[in-house]
Amino acid sequence: MVDKHLQPPLPRSEARIRVLHGDVTIDSYGWLRDWENPDVRAYLEAENSYAEQATAHLEGLKAELIAEIEGRHTCEGAPPTFQVGPFEYFERHGRGLSHPAWWRRPVTGGSAELVLDPNAIPGAEIFYSLGVFEPSDDGRYVAFSFDVIGDENFELRVRDIETGHDVWTGSRRAGMVTWTADGNTLFFTRERADRRRQRHELIRLDVNDSHSEVVFEEADERLNLRIWRSDSGAWLLLDVMDNAGAVEVWCLPADQPGVGWRRIVARDLGHHVFAEHWGDRFLFRVNDAGPYWRLVCAPIGDPSPSCWEEVIPHRAGVTLEEVHVLDQHLVVLEREGLRPRLVSHNRSGGVAATIVPDEPSCTLKVGLSAGGSYSVARHPFRSSKLVYSVSSFVTPDTFVEHDLADDRSAVLYQARVPGYDPAQYVATVVMAQAEDGVDIPISLVARRDRTTPGPVLLNVYGCYGKPRWPSFFTWPSSMTKRLSLLDRGVAFGIVHVRGGGELGRPWHEAATRDRKRITHTDLIVAVEALVRQGVATGDGIVIEGASAGGGTVLATADLRPDYIIDTELDFTMPYALPEIAEYGDPHIADEYRHLRSYDPYYNLSADRPRPPTYVDAALDDSQVLYYQPARYVAQRRSFTAGRDPGLVFHMRMVGGHGGASHGPSVAEEAALRMAWILDQVRCSGN
């Protein structure tokens, strides 16, 4: 427990009165936005000092957890290579280096050569995140982007692979990139210079003469641009997107970069569309017939809706999530309930193969990518072999090659984790009935020999229609870390509340704007169901949420302050333009009142105590700005007796939205959070 003699810090109060729609609010800590003010850094450092002292009694446990996490580093082999043109590209770890380097070798055989060593980039020893790694078709150039701060303002460069020299270094804030077939023309998207994170420009770069120009600019700040290349490689496709999908699509022949872009889907269609190319037709995944999507095709010469022909109909309850094309096969990723499946159709329209992972809830991905923030997965087009990967709570990332011609599979690679035995753990899906009778699924994992009921850590997001699936290595599961909790009797689960996208578009739309409270009540009924079904004890449940999920947890705590809260990266305030569709417009009186009803900051009061809470954030995070959690913590301390000693706030001075990128800090950050969680459930008697 926290030493009762410790005194949490409290910054000075500068009351600022705001009146909106007749509602009076007072913001006493808005001045924390001013990073140039030395008092801001002094306060954050004081909070870090308090966090260190308040968790000092956990040092022994933290050291145990760090050793366990570091002992689970994967070994034995590497994921499959991905092919671009005449080369296959892969990563190779060097002894004693922080980051793996990119290498390549000819597909026909030969020695490997170094393409990119991130360790040579200044600043990468502190922080490094890959944006894109995209080789040109002929293998002469590679376009790559990186972030060495943590603010996700990726710097784009183009390197001549043969000489090893960067021939163009012209842009920060770069997003997706795509080469044309000539290997000399590169298109990429670029974000605004402010913090609104809108990818509003499409840039064309001629590598030979280093000339770049803006060829498309989106004026609507609610929309973003996405550039990519069709699976066939024949077309470049430009999507104009909102949070739900593309509202407009443009195309350009990959072998004619000098011709003008052609619009093939107009935004006045009023629906969302994703385009692909197959033979002499464009394919469109479109939600015009219903929220679960259908697939249509149209001639390349006239892809207007009047020429659409249905390929796969809309089916209620079956979400058509993705479309992938091989020369002779059309593959769709669809999901019914939580379980995904791949269905392959031949050119005559018949079903050639159906692939269903043996997992109750999992992550299923098609193709291979470089793994960067803006990387696009790819697979060979002129082949009958499709590569996909499966990952879950209990199954480490497994890459499978499925020959669609004879419907046979072969495992190419499965990650090996030292000391891990999947037979000791069991993954299930538990249902909780919401107030309106809707079943809310909870993906759950625990040791087979766990004593029930027992403590449970729940993760939640529930925003923007984005799903959260179990996986072994990536957030939110991160099982190489969570195993230390499971082995100590703590179960882990993901609550698939409405507002997310796990069960299709209706699942998201059921909890937006004036219905956003449904996200929070779904979480409450999930907790109650786990207690009622004998999975958890009432005082042994910890709830965590990252990014916008932090807002979900804090808003829920306003309804149920008896829950223990772990809000990693805290919350995103719902007032930016792209978020109006999700949360509502505060300039509209009725919508403001709904927002105000669950605002985690202005609803704090002295007569409503909050549960023990761990808040983790990053100074350079460009998605959740540092002052958002700082203001919340300061306001909460000011309203609580003794400045709320059970509130621990850790501001990371290095790293970004996802935490540290490498080195000891990765395990240390995870170990501290888990040690805090274990301390809380132990104090509650579990």
Steps between C-alpha positions, in 0.01 A plus 500: 500500500597864456687655792241713680764761577562574131354825371387502136582818307237756406568780250368850550142571407415766241122498479361568155122528472325380184129536426352294216129436448440646844730248666780645715825304527828592663831382359766553762783325318472608138834678541670160486461523120789749492806277469727805491400578857770348726237429766343243267811286481558547872152364572542198272836420659340530845231251395766259372685533829182424694423203274847361567461537876142371503603182322836453672364207701446316169864500391555135584188388315584729209846343469342151490261610227776661292702179510197298392415734211856515371524121524216466249680660207416299190760278344543239225453630147339809353169587332474436125660742256288719277571538131512817288614456142814285470589516872373367831541723805544400862618621840811375675598570862861591569657405831494789745298731271172664598314450173498235227637606160333448162671271250414353163607221268401404143198274472702279266769454766816681598659681788317746723575871502423770754220739405435705815650500848281704737777494760694745281222762512585777750266484797392140442698391805242688711180438305419352160179417320467393137245675283545329162755280324405483132746380231443602139396232249844479342682495835707812436345717771333457836273762654507490878372722779574509871428680825777548757301717741170326563274767350423291187615777266674251273793622290502358146817420307583322175818293485695367203550142619808434285693804628344511847452877467177688565406679177201688644430619855223750454204446733387451857142410595495240220235229495442222246723467194460319167736450208390498139619228265784711353689487833564876483169656603385494861168620639456563871251664735597775740340631818416858588765700681277545806394231749174403334663193346313534170673343197380764256759504218611254234853569379660375179878462509722451193805335654732564204477878522383519865198704395189473716158659466158485664257329262197465731390698803199419718337810646250324728681462833281202593649292217837334442685372195625143453722398206566137410551262211258230391590137566550457125754783501327655199332795671569764762191575709440814702234486771339807655392363837305576812506280811279236336668462160552665163240748380683564173751298294743606225719279282820527293659234274820386672687494166386852402593731788485803273130478419235664714321336790147378421215499748320164505279553807352843571440611856139593423431125485431529872651163591838358598704312241827304484633430150713222351595388149453156343545436131291740290295621794511700818364341816317710758427398858209733575245549777216630282281195562566478875761553771671161460622577144458325169738455205428625148702529180491738204687548170818708526372726222177584682501414873195715580233347729268440204753242375549318829445125507469319832771247583428433870170619650448685823438254787371617835739406779788407265748785463695508173820650640760475223543403134824349363575406142728242340514440127244218505351540847290753686543470878279673755556531873164488673393469858189356657489579867857515629628217278670594171527294183662525158289399201658454157293538180623392157438692180175315434367620836518168684645460849840334465607496866387611844752555779372524859757534783445270796472790744194647674638853451822595324688729263509385136710690246555443128839556337836621628618851574800685639307568818519881491223734611403563137612169347262312271493121496575332167495156343614362160230568239590242236477206735241272652669514839364735763695580816307594811577519872305407812568626851299470820522499878656153496641466145819693419508655152471218247553555126325257268525455124177369350498376141157599374533276194502176703368635834807398702685687774855500630635686803787724393593632843375511858659724759662309786490642851747350749329319785151547359262203494164585336338192657513674839264777389144512372325769296123536504226747411259596778174684432347777710147623438464877475209701635326486159544122465800509266777247573841664559790260427809484719811325367663341804820307573629338819709211625315171492578445868385848610287508811161659441373748577814709490644833388446616140662772289267632229600706198248723321497747210155547342559796268504596131377161382849354550511134611736361761593134444706258708855455373815367658757776452315822426279729704260459664588137579882514516505150643878482540438750780152395615615142565656626823154601617340176383762297683409686820132412471376813321277442197514746210219604271399741225146635533356555152267784596283680250671800346774271371474313172525134600149411382478729200383852437177472702712411805677834467198713415308364799728704730580834338406860573199508736522119537864498615399410854421150367875439472537566871197300612613207283824497696314502830276206407808309381662542841180399677461193278852377578424527871161334463644213292770430757793617289591803710460636850319831538799680647764331282434655160741748345400687181748654258464703183755650262459813292127569456440188708629696798204733460272197502643382830492839670143569386398158631666578832261793532215246503679232703779652714559166672701368203878511499626695200820469297478766226813452296552804274182647646226645283432692183279804554205484259509849346708477181321515162543131404358399838169684465345202323604278791420713802286790379548873446541703823379810315154340476320531834344152515823329393700710745279378783567137406873566486490686827320211672804274477790744472771352725653840579211733579298233682763460772374608839591467866190294582574232240822316588675311222665157516877440511629606158823466306543754219778459244572752223780626276633853459540470122175315433329678210169314538439552872670828581693498828286768665177299470595241764695764694191721534286204603746391770542852637124562507435168672768562763350842574158347572617208714602490862873457540539573125391147412811296593355196319537683169836427333602705195803407292602735217753339269753755377609273213274305265167545329140385492595132526772536763871430472619361167779273621746419774448445872227765520254274317509236774533757777185689398296180474639362826414814695139496379463130578660538841253778579209281384616204710540728799142625460340155476714379789382793712140416416548153650538297181 
